[in-house]
Amino acid sequence: MPENDRVSERRHVLVLPDRDAAEEVAEELPDRFGVAETPQLFRDALAGEDDAEDAQWLVVVEDPDGRLDAAALDELAAEHEGWLEAP
């Protein structure tokens, strides 16, 4: 099957410094990017750290059509002191 005929299942992971920032980003995604599915939030504790203060939060955005602009997602994350994880 030619590459162009395959549906690319894409996922973007935004890394945020805390839960509040992750929740704010998740709330902004539908308005700014037209994301229909609710993004998933995950706590990502740093290696060897059990303290919630040392956890980053991940916002996972499904992008099956590959229509979301990675640079714009990175900019949104940066507004909340985070970044877009490289694929």
C-alpha positions, 0 to 999 in steps of 0.5 A: 500500500502506498504511503499516501494511502495509509491513515497516519495515527499521530499523537502529540505529547505536551509536557507541562510543569504541573497539573494546573498547567496541564488542565489549562492546556487541555481546556484551551485545545478545543478552542484553539485547535478544534480538537474534538477528543478530550486530551488525556492527562498523565502524571509523569514522576521524575525518576527516583522521585515520589513527591508530587511536587517533582512530577511533570504532567503530560497532555496527550492529544490524538491527531489521526489526520495529522492536521495539528501544527506541531509548532503551534502546539509547542507555542501553547505549551511554552505559554504554560512553561512546557514544551512539545515532546519530539516524536 
